[in-house]
Amino acid sequence: MAVYRFIVSGKVQGVWYRKFVSENARKAGFKGYVKNLPDLTVEAVAEIENEERLKEFIDILKKGSPYSEVKDIKIEKIEDIKLNDFEIRY
C-alpha cells in the first residue's frame, strides 16, 4: 500500500471537478482527499494498493466532470498518512 499525491492542472476549478473526483473515488473504494490549490490546480491524495488501482485512480482524475479539462497530472509517492474515506478538503 502506498500514498500518492497528484497535482492536476487545466480547467479544474469552478467546474465541479472536486465533486466528480470525490464521488467516483469513494464509489471505487479509494481513501484520500481532493482540494483546490491557490495556483488554480487541484491536489488529490490517495492510498493506492497496486499498479492496477493506480491506473484506475488516474483514469478518474483524467475524466473529470463534464465541464472540466485536464491538461496535466503530476504524480509523486509521499509518506504514508492516515486517510479515511474520500473527501473534499477546503
CYANA upper distance limits for C-alpha pairs under 8 A (distance plus 0.5 A):
  1 MET  CA     47 GLU  CA      7.27
  1 MET  CA     48 ILE  CA      6.28
  1 MET  CA     49 GLU  CA      4.99
  1 MET  CA     50 ASN  CA      7.47
  2 ALA  CA     47 GLU  CA      6.21
  2 ALA  CA     48 ILE  CA      5.89
  2 ALA  CA     49 GLU  CA      6.93
  2 ALA  CA     77 LYS  CA      7.64
  2 ALA  CA     78 ILE  CA      8.31
  2 ALA  CA     80 ASP  CA      7.14
  3 VAL  CA     45 VAL  CA      7.48
  3 VAL  CA     46 ALA  CA      6.12
  3 VAL  CA     47 GLU  CA      4.91
  3 VAL  CA     48 ILE  CA      6.50
  3 VAL  CA     77 LYS  CA      6.45
  3 VAL  CA     78 ILE  CA      6.20
  3 VAL  CA     79 GLU  CA      7.11
  3 VAL  CA     80 ASP  CA      6.07
  3 VAL  CA     81 ILE  CA      7.79
  4 TYR  CA     45 VAL  CA      6.14
  4 TYR  CA     46 ALA  CA      6.05
  4 TYR  CA     47 GLU  CA      7.00
  4 TYR  CA     48 ILE  CA      7.65
  4 TYR  CA     75 ILE  CA      7.30
  4 TYR  CA     76 GLU  CA      6.12
  4 TYR  CA     77 LYS  CA      4.89
  4 TYR  CA     78 ILE  CA      6.09
  5 ARG  CA     43 GLU  CA      7.51
  5 ARG  CA     44 ALA  CA      6.32
  5 ARG  CA     45 VAL  CA      4.99
  5 ARG  CA     46 ALA  CA      7.27
  5 ARG  CA     75 ILE  CA      6.30
  5 ARG  CA     76 GLU  CA      5.85
  5 ARG  CA     77 LYS  CA      6.75
  5 ARG  CA     78 ILE  CA      7.05
  6 PHE  CA     43 GLU  CA      6.16
  6 PHE  CA     44 ALA  CA      5.55
  6 PHE  CA     45 VAL  CA      6.70
  6 PHE  CA     73 ILE  CA      6.82
  6 PHE  CA     74 LYS  CA      5.96
  6 PHE  CA     75 ILE  CA      5.15
  6 PHE  CA     76 GLU  CA      7.13
  7 ILE  CA     41 THR  CA      7.07
  7 ILE  CA     42 VAL  CA      6.23
  7 ILE  CA     43 GLU  CA      5.23
  7 ILE  CA     44 ALA  CA      7.04
  7 ILE  CA     73 ILE  CA      6.02
  7 ILE  CA     74 LYS  CA      5.57
  7 ILE  CA     75 ILE  CA      7.20
  8 VAL  CA     12 VAL  CA      7.98
  8 VAL  CA     41 THR  CA      6.09
  8 VAL  CA     42 VAL  CA      5.60
  8 VAL  CA     43 GLU  CA      6.86
  8 VAL  CA     44 ALA  CA      8.31
  8 VAL  CA     61 LEU  CA      8.17
  8 VAL  CA     70 VAL  CA      7.32
  8 VAL  CA     71 LYS  CA      8.08
  8 VAL  CA     72 ASP  CA      6.31
  8 VAL  CA     73 ILE  CA      5.06
  8 VAL  CA     74 LYS  CA      7.11
  9 SER  CA     40 LEU  CA      7.94
  9 SER  CA     41 THR  CA      5.30
  9 SER  CA     42 VAL  CA      7.15
  9 SER  CA     70 VAL  CA      6.51
  9 SER  CA     71 LYS  CA      6.17
  9 SER  CA     72 ASP  CA      5.75
  9 SER  CA     73 ILE  CA      6.98
 10 GLY  CA     41 THR  CA      7.62
 10 GLY  CA     68 SER  CA      8.24
 10 GLY  CA     69 GLU  CA      6.14
 10 GLY  CA     70 VAL  CA      5.28
 10 GLY  CA     71 LYS  CA      5.20
 10 GLY  CA     72 ASP  CA      7.28
 11 LYS  CA     15 VAL  CA      8.03
 11 LYS  CA     68 SER  CA      5.73
 11 LYS  CA     69 GLU  CA      5.34
 11 LYS  CA     70 VAL  CA      6.77
 11 LYS  CA     71 LYS  CA      8.27
 12 VAL  CA     16 TRP  CA      8.34
 12 VAL  CA     17 TYR  CA      6.11
 12 VAL  CA     18 ARG  CA      8.42
 12 VAL  CA     40 LEU  CA      7.97
 12 VAL  CA     41 THR  CA      7.18
 12 VAL  CA     42 VAL  CA      7.22
 12 VAL  CA     68 SER  CA      5.81
 12 VAL  CA     69 GLU  CA      6.94
 12 VAL  CA     70 VAL  CA      7.21
 13 GLN  CA     17 TYR  CA      7.08
 13 GLN  CA     18 ARG  CA      8.37
 13 GLN  CA     36 ASN  CA      7.40
 13 GLN  CA     40 LEU  CA      6.86
 13 GLN  CA     41 THR  CA      7.70
 13 GLN  CA     42 VAL  CA      7.82
 13 GLN  CA     68 SER  CA      8.37
 15 VAL  CA     65 SER  CA      7.50
 15 VAL  CA     67 TYR  CA      5.90
 15 VAL  CA     68 SER  CA      6.15
 16 TRP  CA     20 PHE  CA      6.74
 16 TRP  CA     65 SER  CA      6.55
 16 TRP  CA     67 TYR  CA      7.89
 16 TRP  CA     68 SER  CA      8.05
 17 TYR  CA     21 VAL  CA      6.71
 17 TYR  CA     64 GLY  CA      6.11
 17 TYR  CA     65 SER  CA      5.63
 17 TYR  CA     67 TYR  CA      8.39
 17 TYR  CA     68 SER  CA      6.74
 18 ARG  CA     22 SER  CA      6.42
 18 ARG  CA     34 VAL  CA      6.60
 18 ARG  CA     35 LYS  CA      7.27
 18 ARG  CA     36 ASN  CA      8.36
 18 ARG  CA     42 VAL  CA      8.40
 18 ARG  CA     88 ILE  CA      7.15
 19 LYS  CA     23 GLU  CA      6.55
 19 LYS  CA     88 ILE  CA      7.80
 20 PHE  CA     24 ASN  CA      6.62
 20 PHE  CA     64 GLY  CA      6.69
 20 PHE  CA     65 SER  CA      6.04
 21 VAL  CA     25 ALA  CA      6.30
 21 VAL  CA     34 VAL  CA      7.90
 21 VAL  CA     60 ILE  CA      6.87
 21 VAL  CA     61 LEU  CA      6.89
 21 VAL  CA     64 GLY  CA      7.00
 21 VAL  CA     65 SER  CA      8.39
 22 SER  CA     26 ARG  CA      6.49
 22 SER  CA     33 TYR  CA      7.66
 22 SER  CA     34 VAL  CA      7.27
 22 SER  CA     86 PHE  CA      6.58
 22 SER  CA     87 GLU  CA      6.41
 22 SER  CA     88 ILE  CA      6.91
 23 GLU  CA     27 LYS  CA      6.62
 24 ASN  CA     28 ALA  CA      6.66
 24 ASN  CA     60 ILE  CA      7.41
 25 ALA  CA     29 GLY  CA      6.79
 25 ALA  CA     30 PHE  CA      5.79
 25 ALA  CA     31 LYS  CA      8.14
 25 ALA  CA     57 PHE  CA      7.59
 25 ALA  CA     60 ILE  CA      7.72
 25 ALA  CA     86 PHE  CA      7.17
 26 ARG  CA     30 PHE  CA      6.07
 26 ARG  CA     31 LYS  CA      7.62
 26 ARG  CA     85 ASP  CA      7.16
 26 ARG  CA     86 PHE  CA      5.85
 29 GLY  CA     85 ASP  CA      8.25
 30 PHE  CA     46 ALA  CA      7.15
 30 PHE  CA     47 GLU  CA      7.07
 30 PHE  CA     48 ILE  CA      7.88
 30 PHE  CA     85 ASP  CA      7.35
 30 PHE  CA     86 PHE  CA      6.90
 31 LYS  CA     46 ALA  CA      6.16
 31 LYS  CA     47 GLU  CA      6.12
 31 LYS  CA     83 LEU  CA      6.23
 31 LYS  CA     84 ASN  CA      6.08
 31 LYS  CA     85 ASP  CA      5.05
 31 LYS  CA     86 PHE  CA      5.23
 32 GLY  CA     44 ALA  CA      7.89
 32 GLY  CA     45 VAL  CA      5.75
 32 GLY  CA     46 ALA  CA      4.77
 32 GLY  CA     47 GLU  CA      6.77
 32 GLY  CA     83 LEU  CA      5.88
 32 GLY  CA     84 ASN  CA      7.02
 32 GLY  CA     85 ASP  CA      6.83
 32 GLY  CA     86 PHE  CA      5.10
 32 GLY  CA     87 GLU  CA      7.02
 33 TYR  CA     44 ALA  CA      6.16
 33 TYR  CA     45 VAL  CA      5.92
 33 TYR  CA     46 ALA  CA      7.13
 33 TYR  CA     86 PHE  CA      5.68
 33 TYR  CA     87 GLU  CA      5.15
 33 TYR  CA     88 ILE  CA      6.05
 33 TYR  CA     89 ARG  CA      6.95
 34 VAL  CA     42 VAL  CA      7.49
 34 VAL  CA     43 GLU  CA      6.12
 34 VAL  CA     44 ALA  CA      4.72
 34 VAL  CA     45 VAL  CA      6.97
 34 VAL  CA     86 PHE  CA      8.46
 34 VAL  CA     87 GLU  CA      6.99
 34 VAL  CA     88 ILE  CA      5.55
 34 VAL  CA     89 ARG  CA      6.55
 35 LYS  CA     42 VAL  CA      6.16
 35 LYS  CA     43 GLU  CA      5.83
 35 LYS  CA     44 ALA  CA      6.99
 35 LYS  CA     88 ILE  CA      6.37
 35 LYS  CA     89 ARG  CA      5.50
 35 LYS  CA     90 TYR  CA      6.51
 36 ASN  CA     40 LEU  CA      7.27
 36 ASN  CA     41 THR  CA      6.74
 36 ASN  CA     42 VAL  CA      5.02
 36 ASN  CA     43 GLU  CA      6.76
 36 ASN  CA     89 ARG  CA      8.45
 36 ASN  CA     90 TYR  CA      7.63
 37 LEU  CA     41 THR  CA      5.96
 37 LEU  CA     42 VAL  CA      6.07
 37 LEU  CA     43 GLU  CA      7.15
 46 ALA  CA     83 LEU  CA      8.43
 47 GLU  CA     83 LEU  CA      7.96
 48 ILE  CA     53 ARG  CA      6.62
 48 ILE  CA     54 LEU  CA      6.42
 49 GLU  CA     53 ARG  CA      6.77
 49 GLU  CA     54 LEU  CA      8.06
 50 ASN  CA     54 LEU  CA      6.75
 51 GLU  CA     55 LYS  CA      6.79
 52 GLU  CA     56 GLU  CA      6.83
 53 ARG  CA     57 PHE  CA      6.67
 54 LEU  CA     58 ILE  CA      6.71
 55 LYS  CA     59 ASP  CA      6.63
 56 GLU  CA     60 ILE  CA      7.03
 57 PHE  CA     61 LEU  CA      6.92
 58 ILE  CA     62 LYS  CA      6.57
 59 ASP  CA     63 LYS  CA      6.57
 60 ILE  CA     64 GLY  CA      6.86
 61 LEU  CA     70 VAL  CA      8.35
 62 LYS  CA     70 VAL  CA      6.43
 63 LYS  CA     70 VAL  CA      8.12
 64 GLY  CA     68 SER  CA      6.43
 64 GLY  CA     69 GLU  CA      7.76
 64 GLY  CA     70 VAL  CA      7.75
